[in-house]
Amino acid sequence: MTKTSLKLGDIGFAGDDDVVPFEVAALDVRGRAVQLGPMLDQILTRHDYPEPVARLVAEACLVTVLLGTSLKFEGKFILQTKTDGPVDMVVADFSTPKSLRAYARFDPERLAEAGTGEDAPGKLLGKGVLALTVDQGEHMQRYQGIVPLDGTNLQEAAKTYFRQSEQIPTDVKLSVGKLVRPGEGGETWRAGGLLAQFLPQSSERMRMPDLPGGDGDELAMPQEVADAAWQELLALVATVEHEELLDPEVGAERLLYRLFNEHGVRVFDATSVEDRCSCSEQRIHGILESFTAEEIQESTEDGRITVCCEFCSKSYEFEPAEFSAGS
């Protein structure tokens, strides 16, 4: 292999579509970093979303994989918005160990009126809620955190989620863009994300009154935490350029080294994520089996029932007679 043909993955770096956990022990910080490439491009181009919608879906994918890959059990992490904006629903769900799917629902006419300025993401979502759900399976109780959306983008909403639901000082940085490779033609979607959390181990830091949840101060915001280590973390993350999060020649590990080399940063084995839908003919058949005779009749067109998965766009066809209500 020649030097010029080396890629990040060839020399032990994670590369695209791998979530990299990290720890900066000197700052009591843990987190995860990721660059989404071919997998994200496949999800977005499959639906041919308008660019503003594609960016929202990409951000939802970033938040979902950064949080979902932290699950230590078999289950799902689901992000879903429900709002009154032109993009009234965005859904991304991650199934352990590595399956991601996502889609958005939008009104084309209202979307065209929303504009593309810096505040576009907030306008596209409008007012409503962001729900972040941890599903541990049918025999376990779901955990769900709800964050109000009122002109807020997903990056800020994710920070609010940690402040309100987890009470862990957390900083999140997301970036979405297109990559054009000279001579290869065309554009491909990319996204990069960084999540860092202040998780002090020492008893002195854990007892600090300005930490959320400490000494009754549950309303403290992460940026208000006075600990010097956390303030330094915020300052370092603020220096990250959007291009750094996206650049495939930088990668997650190199970015982390640039940020934390003075303190020492430890990275752990990466978790790969894949564009994989959980729909199946058997699952959809089971759903249709629960339909009433009237619902089966309403779902029948030209003698067939056709179901298209909103996530992966795959179509399934059934005969009405296959179902007890349609017999």
HELIX and SHEET records of a PDB file:
HELIX    1   1 LYS A    3  SER A    5  5                                   3    
HELIX    2   2 LEU A    8  ILE A   11  5                                   4    
HELIX    3   3 ALA A   25  LEU A   27  5                                   3    
HELIX    4   4 PRO A   38  HIS A   47  1                                  10    
HELIX    5   5 GLU A   51  GLY A   68  1                                  18    
HELIX    6   6 PRO A  108  ALA A  114  1                                   7    
HELIX    7   7 ALA A  120  LEU A  125  1                                   6    
HELIX    8   8 LEU A  154  TYR A  161  1                                   8    
HELIX    9   9 PHE A  162  GLU A  166  3                                   5    
HELIX   10  10 SER A  203  MET A  206  1                                   4    
HELIX   11  11 PRO A  222  GLU A  224  5                                   3    
HELIX   12  12 ALA A  228  ALA A  238  1                                  11    
HELIX   13  13 HIS A  242  LEU A  246  1                                   5    
HELIX   14  14 GLY A  251  PHE A  260  1                                  10    
HELIX   15  15 GLU A  281  GLU A  289  1                                   9    
HELIX   16  16 ALA A  293  SER A  299  1                                   7    
HELIX   17  17 PRO A  320  GLU A  322  5                                   3    
HELIX   18  18 SER A  324  GLY A  326  5                                   3    
SHEET    1   A 5 THR A 170  LEU A 179  0                                        
SHEET    2   A 5 THR A 188  PHE A 198 -1                                        
SHEET    3   A 5 VAL A  29  LEU A  36 -1                                        
SHEET    4   A 5 ASP A  18  VAL A  24 -1                                        
SHEET    5   A 5 ARG A 266  VAL A 267 -1                                        
SHEET    1   B 5 THR A 170  LEU A 179  0                                        
SHEET    2   B 5 THR A 188  PHE A 198 -1                                        
SHEET    3   B 5 VAL A  29  LEU A  36 -1                                        
SHEET    4   B 5 ASP A  18  VAL A  24 -1                                        
SHEET    5   B 5 THR A 271  SER A 272 -1                                        
SHEET    1   C 6 TYR A 143  ASP A 150  0                                        
SHEET    2   C 6 LYS A 127  ASP A 135 -1                                        
SHEET    3   C 6 LYS A  76  THR A  83 -1                                        
SHEET    4   C 6 VAL A  87  SER A  95 -1                                        
SHEET    5   C 6 SER A  99  PHE A 106 -1                                        
SHEET    6   C 6 GLU A 274  ASP A 275  1                                        
SHEET    1   D 3 THR A 300  GLU A 301  0                                        
SHEET    2   D 3 ARG A 304  CYS A 308 -1                                        
SHEET    3   D 3 SER A 315  PHE A 318 -1                                        
END                                                                             
